[in-house]
Amino acid sequence: MVNRGRIEIMAHILGLCMKPQVKTRIMYNANITFRQFEIYATLLKSQDLLAHEANRYEATERGLQFISAFTQLQNAIDGSDSRILPANRLLEARQRLKTSSLDP
């Protein structure tokens, strides 16, 4: 297993936060400690990539642009042709996730 870099961890956190998430879910799915989460959350919030409201964290528009750019770069390095979603498509996907979570 290869160690992840800071940028990869930040992209993973933002990817998890396409819809609002609680801290524990992010920590568990990103496989990071509480201390690591606090460091990354502070950094992402200071760069306006992550928003925090009512005990939930959500990627901002700028955060979605970061995810898109990271995915493009990762695909270019890996040489894969997997689908790359631009930031506006990520916003649309997030809206669909929000509305589907509101439906019973």
Biopython code that builds the backbone (N, CA, C, O; Angstrom):
import numpy as np
from Bio.PDB.StructureBuilder import StructureBuilder

atoms = [
    (1, "MET", "N", (0.840, -1.177, 0.000)),
    (1, "MET", "CA", (0.000, 0.000, 0.000)),
    (1, "MET", "C", (0.892, 1.249, 0.000)),
    (1, "MET", "O", (1.864, 1.327, 0.751)),
    (2, "VAL", "N", (0.558, 2.191, -0.825)),
    (2, "VAL", "CA", (1.330, 3.416, -0.954)),
    (2, "VAL", "C", (0.735, 4.479, -0.032)),
    (2, "VAL", "O", (-0.484, 4.621, 0.066)),
    (3, "ASN", "N", (1.605, 5.216, 0.635)),
    (3, "ASN", "CA", (1.140, 6.305, 1.487)),
    (3, "ASN", "C", (0.541, 7.419, 0.630)),
    (3, "ASN", "O", (1.032, 7.717, -0.458)),
    (4, "ARG", "N", (-0.524, 8.024, 1.139)),
    (4, "ARG", "CA", (-1.158, 9.138, 0.435)),
    (4, "ARG", "C", (-0.463, 10.436, 0.810)),
    (4, "ARG", "O", (0.045, 10.591, 1.921)),
    (5, "GLY", "N", (-0.451, 11.347, -0.120)),
    (5, "GLY", "CA", (0.088, 12.675, 0.142)),
    (5, "GLY", "C", (-0.993, 13.599, 0.671)),
    (5, "GLY", "O", (-2.171, 13.245, 0.707)),
    (6, "ARG", "N", (-0.580, 14.773, 1.077)),
    (6, "ARG", "CA", (-1.525, 15.762, 1.619)),
    (6, "ARG", "C", (-2.624, 16.121, 0.633)),
    (6, "ARG", "O", (-3.795, 16.218, 0.998)),
    (7, "ILE", "N", (-2.232, 16.317, -0.624)),
    (7, "ILE", "CA", (-3.204, 16.711, -1.642)),
    (7, "ILE", "C", (-4.238, 15.608, -1.845)),
    (7, "ILE", "O", (-5.427, 15.892, -1.990)),
    (8, "GLU", "N", (-3.794, 14.355, -1.855)),
    (8, "GLU", "CA", (-4.710, 13.229, -2.023)),
    (8, "GLU", "C", (-5.693, 13.139, -0.856)),
    (8, "GLU", "O", (-6.877, 12.866, -1.054)),
    (9, "ILE", "N", (-5.205, 13.367, 0.341)),
    (9, "ILE", "CA", (-6.085, 13.324, 1.512)),
    (9, "ILE", "C", (-7.098, 14.462, 1.448)),
    (9, "ILE", "O", (-8.276, 14.262, 1.743)),
    (10, "MET", "N", (-6.647, 15.652, 1.065)),
    (10, "MET", "CA", (-7.568, 16.784, 0.945)),
    (10, "MET", "C", (-8.622, 16.511, -0.122)),
    (10, "MET", "O", (-9.798, 16.808, 0.086)),
    (11, "ALA", "N", (-8.220, 15.953, -1.260)),
    (11, "ALA", "CA", (-9.173, 15.630, -2.320)),
    (11, "ALA", "C", (-10.164, 14.572, -1.842)),
    (11, "ALA", "O", (-11.351, 14.642, -2.161)),
    (12, "HIS", "N", (-9.683, 13.599, -1.084)),
    (12, "HIS", "CA", (-10.564, 12.561, -0.557)),
    (12, "HIS", "C", (-11.594, 13.164, 0.403)),
    (12, "HIS", "O", (-12.778, 12.838, 0.327)),
    (13, "ILE", "N", (-11.153, 14.028, 1.291)),
    (13, "ILE", "CA", (-12.071, 14.684, 2.223)),
    (13, "ILE", "C", (-13.119, 15.488, 1.460)),
    (13, "ILE", "O", (-14.312, 15.396, 1.752)),
    (14, "LEU", "N", (-12.677, 16.270, 0.490)),
    (14, "LEU", "CA", (-13.619, 17.083, -0.287)),
    (14, "LEU", "C", (-14.585, 16.210, -1.073)),
    (14, "LEU", "O", (-15.768, 16.530, -1.186)),
    (15, "GLY", "N", (-14.080, 15.106, -1.616)),
    (15, "GLY", "CA", (-14.948, 14.185, -2.346)),
    (15, "GLY", "C", (-16.028, 13.593, -1.447)),
    (15, "GLY", "O", (-17.165, 13.395, -1.877)),
    (16, "LEU", "N", (-15.669, 13.315, -0.211)),
    (16, "LEU", "CA", (-16.650, 12.800, 0.745)),
    (16, "LEU", "C", (-17.684, 13.859, 1.111)),
    (16, "LEU", "O", (-18.809, 13.538, 1.495)),
    (17, "CYS", "N", (-17.291, 15.119, 0.988)),
    (17, "CYS", "CA", (-18.154, 16.225, 1.409)),
    (17, "CYS", "C", (-18.944, 16.840, 0.261)),
    (17, "CYS", "O", (-19.345, 18.001, 0.340)),
    (18, "MET", "N", (-19.170, 16.083, -0.795)),
    (18, "MET", "CA", (-20.007, 16.612, -1.871)),
    (18, "MET", "C", (-21.423, 16.859, -1.360)),
    (18, "MET", "O", (-22.115, 17.760, -1.835)),
    (19, "LYS", "N", (-21.842, 16.064, -0.402)),
    (19, "LYS", "CA", (-23.070, 16.371, 0.337)),
    (19, "LYS", "C", (-22.658, 16.493, 1.801)),
    (19, "LYS", "O", (-21.650, 15.909, 2.199)),
    (20, "PRO", "N", (-23.404, 17.229, 2.605)),
    (20, "PRO", "CA", (-22.992, 17.475, 3.991)),
    (20, "PRO", "C", (-22.726, 16.176, 4.756)),
    (20, "PRO", "O", (-23.506, 15.227, 4.691)),
    (21, "GLN", "N", (-21.610, 16.162, 5.477)),
    (21, "GLN", "CA", (-21.201, 14.991, 6.251)),
    (21, "GLN", "C", (-20.787, 15.412, 7.652)),
    (21, "GLN", "O", (-20.288, 16.518, 7.860)),
    (22, "VAL", "N", (-21.000, 14.522, 8.603)),
    (22, "VAL", "CA", (-20.524, 14.770, 9.968)),
    (22, "VAL", "C", (-19.053, 14.376, 10.042)),
    (22, "VAL", "O", (-18.548, 13.605, 9.226)),
    (23, "LYS", "N", (-18.390, 14.929, 11.040)),
    (23, "LYS", "CA", (-16.950, 14.746, 11.211)),
    (23, "LYS", "C", (-16.552, 13.270, 11.307)),
    (23, "LYS", "O", (-15.583, 12.845, 10.677)),
    (24, "THR", "N", (-17.287, 12.501, 12.083)),
    (24, "THR", "CA", (-16.908, 11.097, 12.291)),
    (24, "THR", "C", (-16.991, 10.288, 11.004)),
    (24, "THR", "O", (-16.151, 9.419, 10.768)),
    (25, "ARG", "N", (-17.979, 10.557, 10.177)),
    (25, "ARG", "CA", (-18.104, 9.840, 8.902)),
    (25, "ARG", "C", (-16.921, 10.168, 7.991)),
    (25, "ARG", "O", (-16.380, 9.285, 7.326)),
    (26, "ILE", "N", (-16.524, 11.434, 7.963)),
    (26, "ILE", "CA", (-15.378, 11.844, 7.142)),
    (26, "ILE", "C", (-14.109, 11.166, 7.641)),
    (26, "ILE", "O", (-13.336, 10.621, 6.853)),
    (27, "MET", "N", (-13.897, 11.202, 8.956)),
    (27, "MET", "CA", (-12.697, 10.596, 9.530)),
    (27, "MET", "C", (-12.649, 9.099, 9.215)),
    (27, "MET", "O", (-11.601, 8.577, 8.835)),
    (28, "TYR", "N", (-13.760, 8.424, 9.369)),
    (28, "TYR", "CA", (-13.809, 6.983, 9.138)),
    (28, "TYR", "C", (-13.543, 6.654, 7.669)),
    (28, "TYR", "O", (-12.706, 5.804, 7.364)),
    (29, "ASN", "N", (-14.250, 7.322, 6.764)),
    (29, "ASN", "CA", (-14.117, 7.018, 5.335)),
    (29, "ASN", "C", (-12.787, 7.472, 4.743)),
    (29, "ASN", "O", (-12.283, 6.854, 3.805)),
    (30, "ALA", "N", (-12.217, 8.548, 5.284)),
    (30, "ALA", "CA", (-10.921, 9.027, 4.799)),
    (30, "ALA", "C", (-9.765, 8.323, 5.508)),
    (30, "ALA", "O", (-8.605, 8.471, 5.124)),
    (31, "ASN", "N", (-10.097, 7.555, 6.550)),
    (31, "ASN", "CA", (-9.105, 6.814, 7.317)),
    (31, "ASN", "C", (-8.040, 7.742, 7.908)),
    (31, "ASN", "O", (-6.838, 7.551, 7.723)),
    (32, "ILE", "N", (-8.537, 8.760, 8.630)),
    (32, "ILE", "CA", (-7.644, 9.711, 9.295)),
    (32, "ILE", "C", (-8.051, 9.850, 10.754)),
    (32, "ILE", "O", (-9.188, 9.553, 11.123)),
    (33, "THR", "N", (-7.119, 10.303, 11.579)),
    (33, "THR", "CA", (-7.385, 10.503, 13.005)),
    (33, "THR", "C", (-8.091, 11.840, 13.236)),
    (33, "THR", "O", (-8.194, 12.673, 12.335)),
    (34, "PHE", "N", (-8.574, 12.020, 14.467)),
    (34, "PHE", "CA", (-9.214, 13.276, 14.831)),
    (34, "PHE", "C", (-8.252, 14.445, 14.644)),
    (34, "PHE", "O", (-8.619, 15.487, 14.100)),
    (35, "ARG", "N", (-7.023, 14.260, 15.099)),
    (35, "ARG", "CA", (-6.018, 15.330, 14.977)),
    (35, "ARG", "C", (-5.759, 15.669, 13.506)),
    (35, "ARG", "O", (-5.696, 16.842, 13.137)),
    (36, "GLN", "N", (-5.612, 14.646, 12.680)),
    (36, "GLN", "CA", (-5.406, 14.886, 11.245)),
    (36, "GLN", "C", (-6.602, 15.603, 10.646)),
    (36, "GLN", "O", (-6.443, 16.521, 9.841)),
    (37, "PHE", "N", (-7.810, 15.184, 11.038)),
    (37, "PHE", "CA", (-9.006, 15.838, 10.515)),
    (37, "PHE", "C", (-9.018, 17.315, 10.866)),
    (37, "PHE", "O", (-9.304, 18.157, 10.015)),
    (38, "GLU", "N", (-8.711, 17.628, 12.108)),
    (38, "GLU", "CA", (-8.709, 19.026, 12.531)),
    (38, "GLU", "C", (-7.720, 19.857, 11.709)),
    (38, "GLU", "O", (-8.027, 20.986, 11.327)),
    (39, "ILE", "N", (-6.556, 19.313, 11.441)),
    (39, "ILE", "CA", (-5.548, 20.021, 10.648)),
    (39, "ILE", "C", (-6.051, 20.244, 9.228)),
    (39, "ILE", "O", (-5.990, 21.360, 8.712)),
    (40, "TYR", "N", (-6.550, 19.183, 8.597)),
    (40, "TYR", "CA", (-7.026, 19.303, 7.216)),
    (40, "TYR", "C", (-8.270, 20.178, 7.116)),
    (40, "TYR", "O", (-8.391, 20.970, 6.181)),
    (41, "ALA", "N", (-9.184, 20.048, 8.052)),
    (41, "ALA", "CA", (-10.400, 20.862, 8.018)),
    (41, "ALA", "C", (-10.048, 22.344, 8.144)),
    (41, "ALA", "O", (-10.609, 23.181, 7.436)),
    (42, "THR", "N", (-9.130, 22.662, 9.034)),
    (42, "THR", "CA", (-8.701, 24.054, 9.202)),
    (42, "THR", "C", (-8.074, 24.584, 7.917)),
    (42, "THR", "O", (-8.369, 25.698, 7.486)),
    (43, "LEU", "N", (-7.216, 23.783, 7.317)),
    (43, "LEU", "CA", (-6.568, 24.185, 6.068)),
    (43, "LEU", "C", (-7.588, 24.367, 4.941)),
    (43, "LEU", "O", (-7.555, 25.370, 4.228)),
    (44, "LEU", "N", (-8.486, 23.406, 4.784)),
    (44, "LEU", "CA", (-9.484, 23.475, 3.712)),
    (44, "LEU", "C", (-10.445, 24.640, 3.921)),
    (44, "LEU", "O", (-10.834, 25.297, 2.955)),
    (45, "LYS", "N", (-10.833, 24.906, 5.161)),
    (45, "LYS", "CA", (-11.718, 26.043, 5.439)),
    (45, "LYS", "C", (-10.998, 27.364, 5.184)),
    (45, "LYS", "O", (-11.604, 28.309, 4.680)),
    (46, "SER", "N", (-9.715, 27.439, 5.526)),
    (46, "SER", "CA", (-8.970, 28.692, 5.327)),
    (46, "SER", "C", (-8.801, 29.018, 3.844)),
    (46, "SER", "O", (-8.647, 30.181, 3.473)),
    (47, "GLN", "N", (-8.830, 28.001, 3.012)),
    (47, "GLN", "CA", (-8.705, 28.199, 1.567)),
    (47, "GLN", "C", (-10.072, 28.256, 0.874)),
    (47, "GLN", "O", (-10.142, 28.248, -0.355)),
    (48, "ASP", "N", (-11.143, 28.314, 1.645)),
    (48, "ASP", "CA", (-12.522, 28.355, 1.139)),
    (48, "ASP", "C", (-12.842, 27.151, 0.246)),
    (48, "ASP", "O", (-13.520, 27.281, -0.773)),
    (49, "LEU", "N", (-12.345, 25.987, 0.647)),
    (49, "LEU", "CA", (-12.642, 24.751, -0.081)),
    (49, "LEU", "C", (-13.683, 23.917, 0.660)),
    (49, "LEU", "O", (-14.319, 23.042, 0.073)),
    (50, "LEU", "N", (-13.852, 24.191, 1.948)),
    (50, "LEU", "CA", (-14.749, 23.418, 2.791)),
    (50, "LEU", "C", (-15.550, 24.365, 3.675)),
    (50, "LEU", "O", (-15.002, 25.310, 4.242)),
    (51, "ALA", "N", (-16.846, 24.106, 3.787)),
    (51, "ALA", "CA", (-17.712, 24.912, 4.647)),
    (51, "ALA", "C", (-18.175, 24.048, 5.817)),
    (51, "ALA", "O", (-18.332, 22.835, 5.680)),
    (52, "HIS", "N", (-18.391, 24.682, 6.961)),
    (52, "HIS", "CA", (-18.826, 23.978, 8.167)),
    (52, "HIS", "C", (-20.051, 24.680, 8.723)),
    (52, "HIS", "O", (-19.983, 25.837, 9.140)),
    (53, "GLU", "N", (-21.177, 23.968, 8.726)),
    (53, "GLU", "CA", (-22.414, 24.515, 9.283)),
    (53, "GLU", "C", (-23.154, 23.428, 10.028)),
    (53, "GLU", "O", (-23.262, 22.304, 9.536)),
    (54, "ALA", "N", (-23.658, 23.738, 11.189)),
    (54, "ALA", "CA", (-24.497, 22.834, 11.979)),
    (54, "ALA", "C", (-23.885, 21.437, 12.104)),
    (54, "ALA", "O", (-24.549, 20.437, 11.831)),
    (55, "ASN", "N", (-22.633, 21.374, 12.511)),
    (55, "ASN", "CA", (-21.914, 20.113, 12.724)),
    (55, "ASN", "C", (-21.758, 19.267, 11.461)),
    (55, "ASN", "O", (-21.519, 18.063, 11.555)),
    (56, "ARG", "N", (-21.887, 19.867, 10.304)),
    (56, "ARG", "CA", (-21.713, 19.153, 9.037)),
    (56, "ARG", "C", (-20.727, 19.930, 8.158)),
    (56, "ARG", "O", (-20.661, 21.159, 8.191)),
    (57, "TYR", "N", (-19.981, 19.179, 7.390)),
    (57, "TYR", "CA", (-18.987, 19.756, 6.497)),
    (57, "TYR", "C", (-19.411, 19.493, 5.059)),
    (57, "TYR", "O", (-19.902, 18.413, 4.730)),
    (58, "GLU", "N", (-19.211, 20.512, 4.194)),
    (58, "GLU", "CA", (-19.598, 20.384, 2.792)),
    (58, "GLU", "C", (-18.583, 21.118, 1.919)),
    (58, "GLU", "O", (-18.109, 22.198, 2.270)),
    (59, "ALA", "N", (-18.258, 20.515, 0.780)),
    (59, "ALA", "CA", (-17.339, 21.146, -0.165)),
    (59, "ALA", "C", (-18.000, 22.384, -0.763)),
    (59, "ALA", "O", (-19.179, 22.354, -1.115)),
    (60, "THR", "N", (-17.248, 23.460, -0.877)),
    (60, "THR", "CA", (-17.744, 24.683, -1.516)),
    (60, "THR", "C", (-17.596, 24.543, -3.030)),
    (60, "THR", "O", (-17.066, 23.545, -3.518)),
    (61, "GLU", "N", (-18.062, 25.541, -3.762)),
    (61, "GLU", "CA", (-17.874, 25.529, -5.226)),
    (61, "GLU", "C", (-16.382, 25.446, -5.550)),
    (61, "GLU", "O", (-15.965, 24.719, -6.451)),
    (62, "ARG", "N", (-15.611, 26.189, -4.814)),
    (62, "ARG", "CA", (-14.159, 26.164, -5.025)),
    (62, "ARG", "C", (-13.591, 24.775, -4.695)),
    (62, "ARG", "O", (-12.666, 24.307, -5.358)),
    (63, "GLY", "N", (-14.139, 24.131, -3.687)),
    (63, "GLY", "CA", (-13.731, 22.776, -3.337)),
    (63, "GLY", "C", (-14.051, 21.788, -4.448)),
    (63, "GLY", "O", (-13.267, 20.877, -4.718)),
    (64, "LEU", "N", (-15.203, 21.964, -5.094)),
    (64, "LEU", "CA", (-15.575, 21.105, -6.217)),
    (64, "LEU", "C", (-14.642, 21.331, -7.406)),
    (64, "LEU", "O", (-14.315, 20.392, -8.131)),
    (65, "GLN", "N", (-14.217, 22.571, -7.600)),
    (65, "GLN", "CA", (-13.245, 22.856, -8.659)),
    (65, "GLN", "C", (-11.922, 22.167, -8.351)),
    (65, "GLN", "O", (-11.258, 21.660, -9.255)),
    (66, "PHE", "N", (-11.539, 22.146, -7.088)),
    (66, "PHE", "CA", (-10.323, 21.460, -6.659)),
    (66, "PHE", "C", (-10.423, 19.972, -6.982)),
    (66, "PHE", "O", (-9.483, 19.394, -7.528)),
    (67, "ILE", "N", (-11.561, 19.344, -6.650)),
    (67, "ILE", "CA", (-11.761, 17.919, -6.935)),
    (67, "ILE", "C", (-11.636, 17.655, -8.433)),
    (67, "ILE", "O", (-10.984, 16.698, -8.852)),
    (68, "SER", "N", (-12.262, 18.507, -9.228)),
    (68, "SER", "CA", (-12.217, 18.345, -10.679)),
    (68, "SER", "C", (-10.791, 18.449, -11.206)),
    (68, "SER", "O", (-10.357, 17.626, -12.011)),
    (69, "ALA", "N", (-10.068, 19.467, -10.747)),
    (69, "ALA", "CA", (-8.683, 19.652, -11.193)),
    (69, "ALA", "C", (-7.796, 18.501, -10.716)),
    (69, "ALA", "O", (-6.935, 18.037, -11.462)),
    (70, "PHE", "N", (-7.996, 18.045, -9.500)),
    (70, "PHE", "CA", (-7.221, 16.925, -8.973)),
    (70, "PHE", "C", (-7.481, 15.666, -9.795)),
    (70, "PHE", "O", (-6.550, 14.932, -10.125)),
    (71, "THR", "N", (-8.740, 15.420, -10.123)),
    (71, "THR", "CA", (-9.101, 14.237, -10.918)),
    (71, "THR", "C", (-8.460, 14.299, -12.299)),
    (71, "THR", "O", (-7.952, 13.293, -12.796)),
    (72, "GLN", "N", (-8.480, 15.466, -12.914)),
    (72, "GLN", "CA", (-7.855, 15.626, -14.231)),
    (72, "GLN", "C", (-6.364, 15.343, -14.157)),
    (72, "GLN", "O", (-5.818, 14.632, -15.001)),
    (73, "LEU", "N", (-5.717, 15.890, -13.163)),
    (73, "LEU", "CA", (-4.281, 15.688, -13.007)),
    (73, "LEU", "C", (-3.965, 14.221, -12.727)),
    (73, "LEU", "O", (-3.036, 13.659, -13.307)),
    (74, "GLN", "N", (-4.733, 13.612, -11.848)),
    (74, "GLN", "CA", (-4.514, 12.209, -11.508)),
    (74, "GLN", "C", (-4.715, 11.315, -12.735)),
    (74, "GLN", "O", (-3.947, 10.378, -12.953)),
    (75, "ASN", "N", (-5.738, 11.600, -13.531)),
    (75, "ASN", "CA", (-5.974, 10.821, -14.745)),
    (75, "ASN", "C", (-4.869, 11.023, -15.767)),
    (75, "ASN", "O", (-4.499, 10.086, -16.476)),
    (76, "ALA", "N", (-4.337, 12.240, -15.850)),
    (76, "ALA", "CA", (-3.244, 12.505, -16.791)),
    (76, "ALA", "C", (-1.992, 11.741, -16.384)),
    (76, "ALA", "O", (-1.272, 11.215, -17.233)),
    (77, "ILE", "N", (-1.739, 11.684, -15.088)),
    (77, "ILE", "CA", (-0.563, 10.971, -14.593)),
    (77, "ILE", "C", (-0.738, 9.466, -14.765)),
    (77, "ILE", "O", (0.182, 8.770, -15.195)),
    (78, "ASP", "N", (-1.928, 8.974, -14.424)),
    (78, "ASP", "CA", (-2.202, 7.540, -14.517)),
    (78, "ASP", "C", (-2.389, 7.084, -15.958)),
    (78, "ASP", "O", (-2.270, 5.895, -16.254)),
    (79, "GLY", "N", (-2.681, 8.023, -16.858)),
    (79, "GLY", "CA", (-2.914, 7.672, -18.253)),
    (79, "GLY", "C", (-4.263, 7.025, -18.475)),
    (79, "GLY", "O", (-4.484, 6.381, -19.500)),
    (80, "SER", "N", (-5.167, 7.190, -17.524)),
    (80, "SER", "CA", (-6.486, 6.580, -17.672)),
    (80, "SER", "C", (-7.425, 7.541, -18.383)),
    (80, "SER", "O", (-7.246, 8.759, -18.363)),
    (81, "ASP", "N", (-8.410, 6.959, -18.999)),
    (81, "ASP", "CA", (-9.404, 7.751, -19.722)),
    (81, "ASP", "C", (-10.727, 7.778, -18.977)),
    (81, "ASP", "O", (-11.782, 7.914, -19.596)),
    (82, "SER", "N", (-10.685, 7.650, -17.652)),
    (82, "SER", "CA", (-11.933, 7.651, -16.900)),
    (82, "SER", "C", (-12.596, 9.012, -17.013)),
    (82, "SER", "O", (-11.952, 10.020, -17.304)),
    (83, "ARG", "N", (-13.858, 9.012, -16.783)),
    (83, "ARG", "CA", (-14.663, 10.209, -16.977)),
    (83, "ARG", "C", (-14.255, 11.313, -15.993)),
    (83, "ARG", "O", (-14.152, 11.074, -14.790)),
    (84, "ILE", "N", (-14.030, 12.492, -16.506)),
    (84, "ILE", "CA", (-13.668, 13.651, -15.687)),
    (84, "ILE", "C", (-14.867, 14.585, -15.655)),
    (84, "ILE", "O", (-15.366, 15.007, -16.698)),
    (85, "LEU", "N", (-15.322, 14.900, -14.462)),
    (85, "LEU", "CA", (-16.453, 15.803, -14.329)),
    (85, "LEU", "C", (-15.962, 17.209, -14.029)),
    (85, "LEU", "O", (-15.253, 17.417, -13.045)),
    (86, "PRO", "N", (-16.330, 18.183, -14.865)),
    (86, "PRO", "CA", (-15.964, 19.561, -14.550)),
    (86, "PRO", "C", (-16.726, 20.035, -13.318)),
    (86, "PRO", "O", (-17.694, 19.403, -12.897)),
    (87, "ALA", "N", (-16.292, 21.128, -12.755)),
    (87, "ALA", "CA", (-16.856, 21.624, -11.498)),
    (87, "ALA", "C", (-18.365, 21.854, -11.596)),
    (87, "ALA", "O", (-19.087, 21.561, -10.643)),
    (88, "ASN", "N", (-18.859, 22.373, -12.728)),
    (88, "ASN", "CA", (-20.301, 22.618, -12.826)),
    (88, "ASN", "C", (-21.090, 21.316, -12.804)),
    (88, "ASN", "O", (-22.203, 21.288, -12.279)),
    (89, "ARG", "N", (-20.546, 20.243, -13.358)),
    (89, "ARG", "CA", (-21.213, 18.938, -13.305)),
    (89, "ARG", "C", (-21.187, 18.384, -11.885)),
    (89, "ARG", "O", (-22.127, 17.708, -11.465)),
    (90, "LEU", "N", (-20.110, 18.669, -11.138)),
    (90, "LEU", "CA", (-20.051, 18.248, -9.743)),
    (90, "LEU", "C", (-21.107, 18.976, -8.921)),
    (90, "LEU", "O", (-21.717, 18.385, -8.029)),
    (91, "LEU", "N", (-21.327, 20.267, -9.217)),
    (91, "LEU", "CA", (-22.372, 21.023, -8.525)),
    (91, "LEU", "C", (-23.745, 20.417, -8.794)),
    (91, "LEU", "O", (-24.559, 20.283, -7.880)),
    (92, "GLU", "N", (-24.000, 20.052, -10.047)),
    (92, "GLU", "CA", (-25.275, 19.432, -10.397)),
    (92, "GLU", "C", (-25.444, 18.105, -9.677)),
    (92, "GLU", "O", (-26.526, 17.799, -9.175)),
    (93, "ALA", "N", (-24.375, 17.318, -9.627)),
    (93, "ALA", "CA", (-24.432, 16.027, -8.941)),
    (93, "ALA", "C", (-24.712, 16.228, -7.456)),
    (93, "ALA", "O", (-25.482, 15.477, -6.858)),
    (94, "ARG", "N", (-24.088, 17.239, -6.864)),
    (94, "ARG", "CA", (-24.315, 17.507, -5.445)),
    (94, "ARG", "C", (-25.766, 17.898, -5.205)),
    (94, "ARG", "O", (-26.361, 17.469, -4.217)),
    (95, "GLN", "N", (-26.348, 18.708, -6.093)),
    (95, "GLN", "CA", (-27.750, 19.097, -5.938)),
    (95, "GLN", "C", (-28.668, 17.880, -6.017)),
    (95, "GLN", "O", (-29.635, 17.780, -5.263)),
    (96, "ARG", "N", (-28.366, 16.953, -6.933)),
    (96, "ARG", "CA", (-29.163, 15.730, -7.034)),
    (96, "ARG", "C", (-29.040, 14.905, -5.758)),
    (96, "ARG", "O", (-30.031, 14.337, -5.298)),
    (97, "LEU", "N", (-27.842, 14.829, -5.177)),
    (97, "LEU", "CA", (-27.654, 14.091, -3.936)),
    (97, "LEU", "C", (-28.457, 14.721, -2.804)),
    (97, "LEU", "O", (-29.056, 14.012, -1.995)),
    (98, "LYS", "N", (-28.470, 16.052, -2.745)),
    (98, "LYS", "CA", (-29.210, 16.728, -1.693)),
    (98, "LYS", "C", (-30.701, 16.474, -1.820)),
    (98, "LYS", "O", (-31.365, 16.173, -0.828)),
    (99, "THR", "N", (-31.235, 16.591, -3.025)),
    (99, "THR", "CA", (-32.667, 16.395, -3.203)),
    (99, "THR", "C", (-33.059, 14.944, -3.002)),
    (99, "THR", "O", (-34.146, 14.671, -2.492)),
    (100, "SER", "N", (-32.212, 14.014, -3.384)),
    (100, "SER", "CA", (-32.552, 12.603, -3.177)),
    (100, "SER", "C", (-32.499, 12.227, -1.707)),
    (100, "SER", "O", (-33.229, 11.333, -1.279)),
    (101, "SER", "N", (-31.654, 12.886, -0.922)),
    (101, "SER", "CA", (-31.583, 12.573, 0.507)),
    (101, "SER", "C", (-32.775, 13.173, 1.261)),
    (101, "SER", "O", (-33.088, 12.747, 2.372)),
    (102, "LEU", "N", (-33.434, 14.160, 0.656)),
    (102, "LEU", "CA", (-34.612, 14.745, 1.278)),
    (102, "LEU", "C", (-35.865, 13.933, 1.019)),
    (102, "LEU", "O", (-36.819, 13.995, 1.794)),
    (103, "ASP", "N", (-35.871, 13.165, -0.074)),
    (103, "ASP", "CA", (-37.019, 12.327, -0.401)),
    (103, "ASP", "C", (-37.054, 11.133, 0.552)),
    (103, "ASP", "O", (-36.015, 10.558, 0.877)),
    (104, "PRO", "N", (-38.272, 10.763, 1.002)),
    (104, "PRO", "CA", (-38.359, 9.616, 1.923)),
    (104, "PRO", "C", (-38.053, 8.303, 1.285)),
    (104, "PRO", "O", (-38.092, 7.269, 1.952)),
]
sb = StructureBuilder()
sb.init_structure("model")
sb.init_model(0)
sb.init_chain("A")
sb.init_seg("    ")
for serial, (resi, resn, name, xyz) in enumerate(atoms, 1):
    if name == "N":
        sb.init_residue(resn, " ", resi, " ")
    sb.init_atom(name, np.array(xyz, "f"), 0.0, 1.0, " ", f" {name:<3s}", serial, name[0])
structure = sb.get_structure()
